[in-house]
Amino acid sequence: MRVLTLNPGSSSVKVSLVADGTAVGWAAWDLTDPAVVGHAVRRWSDVDAVAVRFVHGGTQKAPARVDDVLLANLERLTSLAPNHQPLSLSVTREVRRLLPDVPVVACFDTAFHARMPEAAARYPLPRAWTAQNRLRRYGFHGLSCQYALRRTGELLGRTPDELQLVCAHVGAGVSVTAIRDGHGVDTSMGFTPLEGAMMATRSGSIDPGLLLHVMQTAPMSPAEMADALFHRSGLAGMSGTNGDLRRVLAAAARGEQNAEVALDVYRHRLCREIGAAAMSLSRLDAVVFTGGVAEHQPGLITSVIDGLGVLGLRAGQVPHTETDRVVTAPDSPVPALIVLPREDLELARGAEEVLARVSVR
């Protein structure tokens, strides 16, 4: 089966053609180009299906074929993932317009976490607020975690469902997930992709009392607060850069104190989330790092591993190679791995599963 996969990010869309489980073509386009979907369709029009990544699927527990009802439900989730959901919706609508006879499948980052135990999924809020089970922790980066789990099983010679892992997706967005029995059982991101570790432009978890204090002393609207937390915090807010880790590292190398402190906080918050996630497992088989930062900044990953000695990790030499690899010392009792992100393969797998279900009926 030939599946065209579309993965909208905050500024670009990654496109891949996957034929029978193998990527045979890849491209990325800037989302400021209104014809981006047209470019992809013209390059790869001979496809059996199109798969689109959605950050938030709400109550969706598995990939689903797109129809008008599903799109309307996903539209309602826009405020919970404002950096990505609108882009996925617009990409999906354009694909349906350009390829009306090709099935389109939506794949959801939240689905990987849909079986989280209630103790991990529930917020300690008034019962009247949570009775409908909508104000809960959903979790994100599920497609990335799913691929990292499969690939780690291959690298360690283990069945994925038997592994107990901590998976850190470290990119512009950062999340940490405890994986057991083939799915997420706890994760750092919650109701929105704002909770948890510090990120490029997002704050991660902040004391809600601090936010209430700021809103009372420097009056601002909810929209202004959301803009500050999603777009003007994290590495960007602390360092005075745009949040791109390469710029922050360069500023720190020049001796800029704000950048140095930002990196210290970034590492500390990531180590803290990894430690917390490990407590949701009965044992720790491995820690896996994936995402763009893990792929392109292995030195930073080494510095994080150096802070995880309490979990039995000892960093080894980390060559900057374009391969999946173990990055701990040979005598480390727990391995850590860098797995290159391949959400396109999970998107294609999801589309194949949906269409297989349809053909069986």
C-alpha positions, 0 to 999 in steps of 0.5 A, spaced: 500 500 500 502 506 498 500 512 503 502 519 503 503 521 510 502 529 512 505 531 519 504 538 520 508 542 525 508 549 527 511 552 521 512 546 516 509 540 514 513 534 513 511 529 507 513 522 506 511 517 501 511 510 504 510 504 500 508 497 504 512 500 510 518 503 507 519 510 506 520 511 498 520 519 498 520 525 503 520 532 503 518 538 507 515 545 506 514 551 509 506 552 511 506 559 509 506 557 502 498 556 501 499 551 496 504 546 500 498 540 500 498 541 492 505 541 492 505 534 495 499 531 491 502 533 485 509 530 487 505 523 489 498 523 486 498 515 485 497 513 492 492 508 496 491 513 502 493 519 505 494 519 513 494 526 517 497 527 524 493 530 529 496 532 535 489 532 539 484 527 538 480 528 544 476 521 546 479 518 539 482 511 541 485 509 534 486 512 527 480 513 524 477 515 517 476 522 516 469 524 515 465 531 516 463 529 523 470 527 525 472 534 522 467 537 526 469 534 533 476 535 532 475 543 530 472 543 537 479 541 540 483 547 537 483 551 543 487 545 547 492 545 541 493 551 538 500 551 535 498 544 531 490 543 531 488 548 526 494 546 521 492 539 521 485 541 520 486 545 514 491 540 511 486 535 511 480 539 508 485 541 502 487 533 501 480 531 501 478 537 496 484 535 491 484 527 492 476 526 493 476 519 491 482 517 496 481 515 503 484 520 508 485 517 515 487 521 521 492 519 526 492 522 533 498 523 538 493 522 544 491 515 542 497 512 545 495 514 552 488 513 551 489 507 556 492 511 562 490 508 569 485 513 572 490 515 577 495 518 572 489 521 567 485 524 573 486 531 575 485 533 583 479 538 581 472 539 584 468 533 582 463 537 578 468 539 573 471 532 572 464 528 572 464 528 564 471 526 564 473 531 559 478 535 563 483 530 564 490 528 562 490 526 554 498 526 553 501 527 546 507 525 542 504 518 542 506 517 534 513 518 536 513 514 542 509 508 538 515 508 533 520 509 539 517 503 542 517 498 536 524 500 534 527 499 541 524 492 541 528 491 535 535 494 537 534 490 544 532 484 541 525 484 545 518 484 544 515 491 544 509 489 549 514 486 554 518 492 555 518 498 560 521 504 558 521 511 559 521 515 552 523 522 552 521 526 545 525 532 545 524 537 540 521 544 540 515 540 544 518 536 550 514 530 553 516 524 557 512 518 557 512 511 561 510 506 557 508 499 559 504 493 556 505 497 549 502 503 551 503 510 555 501 509 562 503 516 565 506 522 561 508 529 562 503 533 558 496 533 560 490 536 558 494 541 553 501 540 550 503 545 555 504 541 561 510 538 563 518 539 561 520 546 559 520 547 551 523 551 546 517 557 547 512 553 551 513 554 559 511 547 561 508 546 568 508 552 572 505 553 579 498 555 578 498 560 583 503 564 580 499 565 574 493 567 578 498 572 581 501 575 575 493 576 572 491 579 578 497 584 578 498 585 571 491 584 568 491 580 562 486 576 558 486 569 557 488 570 550 494 574 552 496 569 558 496 563 553 500 567 548 505 568 553 505 561 555 505 557 549 509 562 544 514 567 549 516 562 555 521 556 555 528 557 552 525 563 548 523 567 554 529 565 558 534 566 553 531 572 549 532 568 543 527 565 538 527 558 542 531 554 537 536 550 541 542 551 536 541 559 538 541 558 545 547 553 545 551 558 541 549 564 546 551 560 552 558 558 548 559 566 548 558 566 555 551 569 555 548 568 562 541 568 561 542 562 556 546 558 560 541 559 566 536 557 561 539 550 559 540 549 566 533 549 567 531 545 561 536 539 563 533 539 570 526 539 568 527 534 563 531 530 568 526 531 573 520 528 568 524 522 566 525 520 574 517 521 575 515 517 569 520 511 571 516 511 578 510 509 574 513 502 572 515 496 576 522 496 572 526 500 568 528 496 561 531 503 558 530 510 557 529 512 549 530 519 547 527 521 540 525 528 536 529 533 533 533 535 539 535 528 540 537 527 533 541 533 532 544 535 539 546 528 542 551 532 546 545 535 550 542 528 551 549 526 554 549 531 559 542 529 560 544 522 561 549 524 566 544 527 571 540 520 571 545 516 575 540 515 580 536 510 575 543 506 573 545 510 567 552 512 565 553 516 559 558 513 553 561 516 547 555 519 543 558 520 535 554 524 531 551 519 526 544 518 523 543 512 526 539 509 532 544 507 537 545 505 544 548 512 548 550 509 554 557 506 557 557 498 555 557 497 563 551 501 564 546 497 568 540 500 564 541 502 557 539 509 554 538 510 546 537 515 541 532 513 536 531 517 530 523 520 529 519 516 524 512 518 525 511 517 518 512 510 518 506 510 524 502 514 520 502 509 514 501 503 519 495 507 522 492 508 515 493 501 513 490 498 519 484 503 518 483 500 511 484 493 513 478 494 518 474 497 513 475 491 508 474 486 513 467 488 514 
